[in-house]
Amino acid sequence: QVQVVESGGGLVQAGGSLRLTCTASGSISSIYDMGWYRQAPGKERELVASITAGGSTNVVDSVKGRFTISRDSAKNTVHLQMNSLQPEDTAVYYCRTRTRAFFGDDYWGQGTQVAVSS
């Protein structure tokens, strides 16, 4: 059994900051990468940022320079530091953990709500 748990969401004014944390626990042998996705109302879920066990990061253009992803591999934990938040960042943020790039196990958390007021 593997659990992926997110925390750190909330309501913030435009220009503010939040820090999201995700921890994967349970019977997980190894992690290829962990990432943050978001889904706004009426929109599809999209990648925000991901980081591999080796430290390589992938950050989408819309949040580059504002969001930073980091990890603590020993604790199977990933953080998303979000600065200069804008109303368009409002969404449910989900953490995804993969054991392989392809054909591995894929685990998702329940999501944490981020709301940015103008």
Secondary structure, DSSP 8 states (H G I E B T S, - for coil): -EEEEEE--EEEETT--EEEEEEEEES----SEEEEEEE-TTS--EEEEEEETT--EEE-GGGTTTEEEEEEGGGTEEEEEE-S--GGG-EEEEEEEESSSSSS-EEE---EEEEEE-
